[in-house]
Amino acid sequence: MTIESLAPTDALPWHLRDNWAPVLDERTDTELRVDGVIPPELVGTYVRTGPNPASGTSGHWFFGDGMLHGVRLANGRAEWYRNRFIQTPNISDPLDDPMAGMGDLTRGTGNTHVMAHNKQLLCLEEGHWPWRVDTELNTLGVQDYGGELTCSMTAHPKVCPVTGELIAFSYLSPEPPFLHYIRISPDGQLVQLEGIELPNMVMMHDFNVTQNHIVFMDLPVCFDLGALETGLPFKFDRDAGARLGVMPRNGANADVRWFEIDPCYVFHPVNAHESGNSIVLHVSRQKEAFGSSNDDYAEVGRLWKWTIDLDAGTVTEEQVDDRPGDFGRVDDRLVGLDARYGYLMAMAGEGNSEEPVYGSAFWKYDLASGACVEHRLGDGVRGAEPVFAPASTDAGEDEGWIISIVHDTNSDQSRLVIIDAQDFASEPVATVHLPRRVPYGAHGSWVPDTAMA
């Protein structure tokens, strides 16, 4: 069955047509054409997830089943491409109403992010428990940390490169305190589950971690049952205000200090770090989100710098650049530390309230100076999240490659590109031509073999 068989193309919502449309088969291909030279230092798997409804249809992009796409690199070769549905109960026993599964924490889709921690590959979204898969993308089971995790987990945990802890939170609580802070030890034990009081239930898609602090973003995309008829029960409410909550990494609700900022929304920060007694955050800030409806993409983010002065009790808000971009990443070895370089995907189509438009460039920012280098993907080529892969565990910050799956709308073909981070504006050092169209997705990771050994 093809998605086109379900309805005329012009009758389908945006997330079911063109390269947003799901693919319904699983495949493994080993004969992959490569242009250029794959760096032999890259030994591991690039894996990315995204919403991909197994039935061929869903009421909202966020509700699609999780599908993983992976490319195995080793010995200077692209050894395989494969795609797999995450085998959750939504696949084996689907619900007519996805919202009906919100109370069952096993009903996760894993459709938003995939990352490694404690030699496990976790597939994540924000309403349920993570799901574990192996490096060949086979589903292993749910991860509830021995039954100790009694709430959902964000799609965007952070692995501290200093301690090895997995730092996370949960915001989908229908009653106070509305937010929970989660801390997982390097060996996979739940060591802290802490309630954090918020005045409203808000969509807190991501957060910020430094070496000694957590920074929560209490931003005014608020729970609104009236918005359910258009998909998700959240809507932007500028009158609710916006603030940043700073808490010690091992702190509790009483330790949180709140700092008011201008109302806005941030789906994804780039990184955060401490500078003396200040905390510096780089975020992709947009004026609002889900303003007219919860399927509204009229606003896209720009790179902003927020500096929280813990002594003065103030926040300085500065726009770094006017280029539209999101899906920001740094070298994972510098999450929460003073990373110099950040990588963002260009966004396009601002003012188009119908669908998000992934752009045809990547941005590499010097976060200290604000300088930006552009990598053009080509006319009609749409990007995805730029993921940094270091040349080795002890390589310098900028010594490595940016990896991403891109889609050529001219040919309706997808490919994996490998870009030299130190020669960012140049053509990719290698392009792996993928054997099938890969729908636009969400987030992913470079998973070196050393992370799973």
Secondary structure, DSSP 4 states (H G I P E B T S, - for coil): --GGGTS-GGGS-GGGSGGGS-----EEE---EEEE---TT--EEEEEEEE--TTS--SSGGGSPEEEEEEEEETTEEEEEEEEE---HHHHS--SSGGGGTT-TT-----SEEEEETTEEEEE-SSS--EEE-TT--EEEE--TTTT--S---S--EE-TTT--EEEEE---SSTTEEEEEEE-TTS-EEEEEEEE-SS-B-----EE-SSEEEEEE-SEEE-GGGGGGSSSEEE-GGG-EEEEEEETT--GGG-EEEEE-S-EEEEEEEEEEETTEEEEEEEEES-SSSSSTT--S---EEEEEEEETTTTEEEEEEEEEEEEEEEE--GGGTTS--SEEEEEEEE-TT--S--EEEEEEEEEETTT--EEEEE--TTEE----EEEESSTT--TTSEEEEEEEEETTTTEEEEEEEEGGGTTSPPSEEEEPSS-------EEEEEHHHH-
